[in-house]
Amino acid sequence: MNSVKKIKELLTKHQQKVEEEIELLDQDDPVNSNEVAESSEPGTDSWVADTHTRTVAIKKNLQDLLSKIKRSLQSLSLGKYGKCENCGKKIEAERLSAMPVANLCISCSKLPRFSKK
């Protein structure tokens, strides 16, 4: 039981950190800044567009991670944490140690339908 509590604490702390990072990205996005919008410096529009594009990409990755964390926390509360969502076998401890949001065992994660291209 103690390890479940530690995993929940770890995931909860990670969730808070990711939520804070998303909030900071929103604050730092030049599209949300009046100062940059009013600038007449040459190249400002291009810089804003490039920076905003990168910010959106980073934010999407963080939101995906946040979803995985929430899914892991839900799975933990349902007593299903650590079981592969595909085959039902126990996910390797080393894998969960390295990636606490893993929802597939190593074998299933290598299947073509689950691998990202």
Secondary structure, 3 states (H helix, E strand, C coil): CHHHHHHHHHHHHHHHHHHHHHHHHHHHCHHHCHHHHCCCCCCHHHHHHHHHHHHHHHHHHHHHHHHHHHHHHHHHHCCCCCECCCCCCECCHHHHHHCCCCCCCHHHHCCCCCCCC
